[in-house]
Amino acid sequence: MYFRSFLFIALWIAIACLTNAQASADIYNPKPAKEDLILPMPGGANIAFRPVYLGEGDTPFAMRKFKVGDPNGGYKEYPTTVVIGGAFVGEEQGRKDWLYYMGKYEVTQAQYYAVMGLPEGKPEDLLKSQLPMNGVSWVEAMEFMDRYNQWLFGNALGKLPKNQSAVGYVRLPSEAEWEFAARGGSKVSADDFDRKKPYKGNVAKYEWFSGPKSSHNKIKKAGLLKPNILGIHDMLGNVAEMTNSLYQIEYYQGRSGGFTARGGHYLTSEKKLRSSMRTEEPFYIGSVKKGFKPNRKPTLGFRLTLSSIIYADRSTAKQLESAWEDYRGGKGAALPAAISVSPTSSQTNVKSKDAFLHLDRLKKELNKAGGIPQTAQQELGLLEASLGDIKFILKQADEDSAYAWSKIAAERGFFIYRELQKLPTLKQLIGNAEKAGRAKMIKKLKQRESQLSTNIEQALSTYSDSFRQLGTIGPVAIEKGFERYTKFLLERNAAEQLRVLKTVRQHFALFNKEKRADKEKWRKDLTVKKK
């Protein structure tokens, strides 16, 4: 009897402690983590942000170029190169770097009503609700941000991050900022950045999607699941998220429509969940007959970004001005939207054509003005010849580079193929050793298996890097490069390497079309199946 009473008291104490812990848990930041930036809100509420570093340093024009989209999303998500900049300078691992802050969670009902006030007739429980704020229009989200910014400026100015003397403020993220953070930003490798989802393993541990495996088709509290590598929760699911970008089919060119929403929601199937998912949302819904009303969907919410103005003060303007020429003549020269995904040679051809066009116009204008003096004609002729020589030299350099990179790609592919051949035999030897109970042999073989797997993974990364380099060269030069290497193998009667080369060329053709690495497919294609 005494023992039963003791167990009852212990159980009661445990339940009481658990209840108290749950009651004292921060409903605004249920998963606290290092580097969280916490800003206060009215009524004792708060909101958490995560830093998203660009990985490009802290120079005035440090920007991050990357590809948004995914070929499987159709023409609405065709891979496109975009460029983003940061809002503040921070420090990561002892290195200064530009960054912007992304909301750690979707804005919740508790946070929304803390700022906007609880409408008459609404239950008080909403001020403690961890559910994402849904069913609000884009304009209402803007009103929330305006009111919150005004409150911050008046009550918590010192808590806001600064860009020089410019104070930060909250806004909706742009499409590019959203997708960069959704893919893992600068914390992941180029290959992992290309993945449809930034998670390895069971997606249900990270995102809410439709069906009994996940949401059961109901909206869920923010922050219950694991975050992505940047510490951001629920980016791809639960509710779709408004952005600050107007919808354009090609991201930044063409007609502008409604606003862009990113990610899926609790009614989106797991198969459709992806970092590139984007939809056009009208500002108003309805018809001419029935009338129009603001677009408020139960599947649509929003997440905040912390940003700043660019020209913080005169010193900032001077820094940008002094750095402009070097930037524009260097990295910035390859950033125009019209040639954002073109090979480097194509970009050079555009510049070369422009130069010849300007030269031709100059000749015509001089002729109209009364003719070109003989000395000037000679100089113009030399200039035209020089431009032609440069074009020829660049063409030759392209062909040489194409051969070198096609050779590297082919040899990496062949290395992966040979290493993959060893795995089945090694696994069989491990199995035999386990049956025989030979512990030392098992350990030695497993170490070899681990090293072999590491070699394959490293080679796959080099394989994708060679494809990226080939992708900067024109298609004609690439074809000549592969043909030249094919001839090289034929002369050496390397039949096995020639067979693998066909697969390598198929891999590159797909990579060049989709602009995404697919290491799983490469590994599968280069694995020899036993007959």
Secondary structure, 3 states (H helix, E strand, C coil): CHHHHHHHHHHHHHHHHHHHHHHHCCCCCCCCCCCCEEEECHHHCEEEEEEEECCCCCCCCCCEEEEECCHHHCHHHCCEEEEECCCEEEEECCEEEEEEEEECCCCEHHHHHHHHCCCCCCCHHHHHCCCECCCCCHHHHHHHHHHHHHHHHHHCHHHCCEECCEECEEECCCHHHHHHHHCCHHHCCHHHHCCCCCCCCCHHHCCCCCCCCCCCCCCCCCCCCCCCCCCCCCCCCCCEEEEEEECCCCCCCCCCCCEEEECCCCCCCHHHCCCCCEEEECCEEEECCCEEEECCCCCEEECCEEECCCCCCHHHHHHHHHHHHHHHHCHHHHCCHHHCCCCHHHHHHHHHHHHHHHHHHHHHHHHHCCCCCHHHHHHHHHHHHHHHHHHHHHHHHHHHHHHHHHHHHHHHHHHHHHHHHHHHHHHHHHHHHHHHCCHHHHHHHHHHHHHHHHHHHHHHHHHHHHHHHHCCCCHHHHHHHHHHHHHHHHHCCCHHHHHHHHHHHHHHHHHHHHCCCCHHHHHHHCCCCCC
